[in-house]
Amino acid sequence: MCNSTETITYHINDDNFLKLLDGRYYYTSRGIMKQLDYRKDSDLIEKDVRFRSPATCASKDGICKYCYGKLYDINKDMTSAGTLSATKITEPLGQSLLSSKHSQVTSSSAIKFNDDFDKEFELNSTEISIKDEPEYDDELFIQLEDVQSEEVDEVEMYYTNHFRLIDAKGKTIYNIEEENDSNMYLSDQLLALYKRMKDKTKPISLESFDGDSDVLFTVEIKNKELTGPVKRIMQVLNSNDKLGAKTLSEVCQVFVESLIAMGQKYDLVAAECIIRALLRKKTNEFEFPDWTNKGDHTDYQVMRVNSALFKNPSPLVSLSYGDLRRQLISAELYEKKAPSHLDTMFASVPAKFIED
């Protein structure tokens, strides 16, 4: 057993949630560690339970048996547990994506705005622009609300779900929102204006968009069967927002709930192995948190996938991220010394390395 003193707290929603935790070690309300038995522990449903977890394992050599649970015996090479987990979890999602390529029918949510939208804007396909003859005569300003960012194909994109139109005195004239909760991605022109402002709470004049073809936003089209689950997973793994989750336990909770909603049936230890790979210290993005009783358990952050790969302390793992030019000219790459599960590929005598 490792000497970790940190746990992950799950709210066990239902019987299916409990089943995916079978064989895991948890602590009772009295602090006694037990191994969960799905057939006998139905009383844990709808309760908050603290579990030992790969995400907070303090082992210096992979993941310890008590943080991994009963699956340890069939996956003793704990240095590759994260790779196995990523493969298992993404398998059904990949199959869904492949199946969608052959489908002749889509089930997409219609883009629907509230009534105020038509007074000032028009929607062409998925692009929002200003009407040629808006109803409001005086100058209006766009007040962006709750702007979030996500990384798509190494490009950072900014979006919001709603915004306000205000007059020169700051009075709200219209509230604009997409009723199916689709993201509205800022156009290049709007994003440039937004980034240029030091104070991001200041409004932007609509007179900045005086061209007939000027686009303010591009609206996301949601495929009900595919886009929803993918979007939720990406918001947890590769965005700063993480569906509003603030603590490590909350991140694990929303992640596994998203996977369960997608139909994932693998032990939740696999999901926690993925989250484990995203954890770094706040004080040093190239070091993993110290979960022992000597460590600062508040000194952690859950990074985005791309950032976590790029800043992995193993040079082989970080190179798998891509963007080789950026990495090869970075002095940080040549200071990395941590091992990884990829090292066996470069061993001079692989058979001997595996035996050892």
PEQUI-V348854 format. One record per helix or strand of 2 or more residues. SS is the DSSP state (H for helix, E for strand). FROM is the first residue (numbers start at 1). TO is the last residue. Records with the same first field share a line. If there is no record, write none. Layout:
BEGIN
SS->FROM-TO  FROM-TO
END
This chain:
BEGIN
E->8-11  25-27  33-35  48-51  121-124  127-130  141-144  148-152  155-160  162-166  172-178  184-186  204-205  217-219  279-280  301-302
H->15-19  42-44  54-56  65-68  70-74  78-102  117-120  188-196  206-208  227-237  242-244  248-262  269-276  305-310  315-319  324-328  331-335  343-346  350-355
END
